[in-house]
């Protein structure tokens, strides 16, 4: 009974209700688009840094190129760099 009364009151002023529904939908759509753009920009920045901004040689932890997770780093990277300098 209470739900049917509320539903009738919502649609009593159809123009106002339609504006509110469209505003909510537009806000949700905007939030989703903004989130997707931010995720895309973040991935693009990581990929650009990996592909272009690093040195001529890249040394990765196993599985990094598959996932490109920034948490997969080499714990003692300076030791690896020193070994690479001795080889070159």
C-alpha beads as a LAMMPS data file, in Angstrom:
LAMMPS data file: protein, C-alpha beads

88 atoms
87 bonds

1 atom types
1 bond types

-500.0 500.0 xlo xhi
-500.0 500.0 ylo yhi
-500.0 500.0 zlo zhi

Masses

1 110.0

Atoms # bond

1 1 1 0.000 0.000 0.000
2 1 1 2.716 2.452 0.998
3 1 1 4.833 1.627 -2.051
4 1 1 1.938 2.128 -4.447
5 1 1 1.149 5.487 -2.828
6 1 1 4.801 6.542 -3.123
7 1 1 4.901 5.431 -6.769
8 1 1 1.801 7.515 -7.543
9 1 1 3.330 10.559 -5.834
10 1 1 6.568 10.193 -7.766
11 1 1 4.780 10.244 -11.108
12 1 1 2.262 12.906 -10.106
13 1 1 4.656 15.522 -11.462
14 1 1 6.026 13.696 -14.509
15 1 1 8.285 16.485 -15.731
16 1 1 10.105 16.804 -12.395
17 1 1 10.445 13.035 -12.029
18 1 1 11.809 12.674 -15.547
19 1 1 14.362 15.437 -14.939
20 1 1 15.515 13.742 -11.719
21 1 1 15.791 10.313 -13.361
22 1 1 17.727 11.755 -16.302
23 1 1 19.999 13.716 -13.950
24 1 1 20.818 10.598 -11.955
25 1 1 21.462 8.605 -15.134
26 1 1 23.674 11.363 -16.547
27 1 1 25.640 11.576 -13.285
28 1 1 26.210 7.826 -13.179
29 1 1 27.238 7.813 -16.832
30 1 1 29.648 10.692 -16.237
31 1 1 31.179 8.942 -13.249
32 1 1 31.699 5.741 -15.207
33 1 1 33.256 7.596 -18.127
34 1 1 35.544 9.595 -15.820
35 1 1 36.664 6.409 -14.062
36 1 1 37.345 4.668 -17.361
37 1 1 39.332 7.644 -18.664
38 1 1 41.422 7.766 -15.488
39 1 1 42.156 4.034 -15.670
40 1 1 43.089 4.366 -19.333
41 1 1 45.389 7.308 -18.637
42 1 1 47.088 5.396 -15.835
43 1 1 47.684 2.355 -18.026
44 1 1 48.897 4.580 -20.841
45 1 1 51.392 6.309 -18.552
46 1 1 52.783 2.980 -17.335
47 1 1 53.035 1.608 -20.870
48 1 1 54.710 4.778 -22.132
49 1 1 57.217 4.722 -19.297
50 1 1 58.022 1.077 -19.952
51 1 1 58.193 1.326 -23.735
52 1 1 59.852 4.693 -24.305
53 1 1 61.201 6.392 -21.215
54 1 1 63.458 3.660 -19.890
55 1 1 66.938 2.741 -21.025
56 1 1 67.907 0.644 -24.018
57 1 1 67.929 -2.493 -21.903
58 1 1 65.044 -3.560 -19.724
59 1 1 65.367 -6.136 -16.965
60 1 1 62.049 -7.383 -15.648
61 1 1 60.939 -9.691 -12.910
62 1 1 59.419 -12.917 -14.182
63 1 1 55.809 -12.358 -15.296
64 1 1 56.034 -8.559 -15.505
65 1 1 55.513 -8.275 -19.259
66 1 1 52.412 -10.450 -19.033
67 1 1 50.686 -8.433 -16.281
68 1 1 52.602 -5.124 -16.268
69 1 1 51.944 -4.820 -12.553
70 1 1 54.023 -2.083 -10.976
71 1 1 54.320 -4.176 -7.817
72 1 1 56.464 -6.723 -9.677
73 1 1 59.780 -4.988 -9.235
74 1 1 63.274 -6.374 -8.712
75 1 1 63.951 -6.081 -4.967
76 1 1 67.719 -5.488 -5.260
77 1 1 67.779 -3.554 -8.512
78 1 1 71.051 -1.739 -7.871
79 1 1 72.913 -5.044 -7.584
80 1 1 71.520 -6.108 -10.959
81 1 1 72.570 -2.776 -12.491
82 1 1 76.107 -3.179 -11.167
83 1 1 76.320 -6.699 -12.622
84 1 1 75.051 -5.404 -15.972
85 1 1 77.681 -2.640 -15.979
86 1 1 80.419 -5.211 -15.405
87 1 1 79.201 -7.269 -18.365
88 1 1 79.090 -4.289 -20.732

Bonds

1 1 1 2
2 1 2 3
3 1 3 4
4 1 4 5
5 1 5 6
6 1 6 7
7 1 7 8
8 1 8 9
9 1 9 10
10 1 10 11
11 1 11 12
12 1 12 13
13 1 13 14
14 1 14 15
15 1 15 16
16 1 16 17
17 1 17 18
18 1 18 19
19 1 19 20
20 1 20 21
21 1 21 22
22 1 22 23
23 1 23 24
24 1 24 25
25 1 25 26
26 1 26 27
27 1 27 28
28 1 28 29
29 1 29 30
30 1 30 31
31 1 31 32
32 1 32 33
33 1 33 34
34 1 34 35
35 1 35 36
36 1 36 37
37 1 37 38
38 1 38 39
39 1 39 40
40 1 40 41
41 1 41 42
42 1 42 43
43 1 43 44
44 1 44 45
45 1 45 46
46 1 46 47
47 1 47 48
48 1 48 49
49 1 49 50
50 1 50 51
51 1 51 52
52 1 52 53
53 1 53 54
54 1 54 55
55 1 55 56
56 1 56 57
57 1 57 58
58 1 58 59
59 1 59 60
60 1 60 61
61 1 61 62
62 1 62 63
63 1 63 64
64 1 64 65
65 1 65 66
66 1 66 67
67 1 67 68
68 1 68 69
69 1 69 70
70 1 70 71
71 1 71 72
72 1 72 73
73 1 73 74
74 1 74 75
75 1 75 76
76 1 76 77
77 1 77 78
78 1 78 79
79 1 79 80
80 1 80 81
81 1 81 82
82 1 82 83
83 1 83 84
84 1 84 85
85 1 85 86
86 1 86 87
87 1 87 88
